[in-house]
């Protein structure tokens, strides 16, 4: 099997970048948070951008609708109150 490396600093492959994108990473910064690609010399950032393309982004779509895109952004119910249905 032929591995195509996107980030040689951290050994991140095209396949890994695509897997992170499928999991919801929409930007090079989100890819960097997931696997460090693009955080050392930065020469791979343009390639990451090309792999991400301009396709659908679940997080971007949520944000456009005003819905929190990350679970950490969801408001927490005060203790003792039932969760909203």
N, C-alpha and C positions, 0 to 999 in steps of 0.2 A: 504494500500500500504506500502510496506517495503522499508524504505530508508536505503541505505548503505552509511555511511559516510566515506569519504576518509580523510578529514581534520577535526578533531574534534575541533581544535583551532578556526576555522572560520565557522564551520558547512557546509562545502562543500561536496556535495554528488557525488557518481560515475556518476549519471545522468548529473550533472552540468559539471563535467570534460569532459564527452563525448560530451556534447553540445558545449563547448568551442573548443574542438578538431575539431568538424565538422565545426565550424566557422573559422578554420584556425590555431588554436594554436597547435604547433607541439612539443614543448618542455616543461618541467616543469617550466622553467622561463617564458614562454609565458602564461602558465596556471596561474602562480602566478600574472602576470600583469593583467590578466582578473578577478581574484576572490580572490587573496591573499593566496590561498592554497599553503602550503609549505614555507611560509615566517616567521612563528613563530618558532615552535620547530623543524620543518624539518622532523619529523618522517614519514610524508606522501609522501615524494618525491619519494621514490622507488615505492610506489603503483601508483602514478601518472605516472611514467615512464612505469610501466607495463600496465596501461590502454591505454597509447598513443601507445605503441608497436613500431613496425618498419614499420608500414603501410605507405601509401601514405601521403605526406605532401605537400599541394599546395604551401606553401611559399618556402619550400626547393626546389621544382621542378622549381619554378620561379628563385630562386637564382642560381641554377645550370645552367640555360640558360642565366644568366647574366641580367635578368629582375628585376627591383626593386620589392620587395615583399610587400612593404607597400605603401599606397598612399602618405605618407609623404616623401617617397624617390623619387617620380616622379618629374622630372624637371618642373618648372613652366615657362610658356611662358612669356617673358617680356610684360609689359602693352602695349596695342595698336597693338600687333601682333596677327594674327589669330592662333588658336590652330591647331596643325598638325592633318591631317586626318588619 
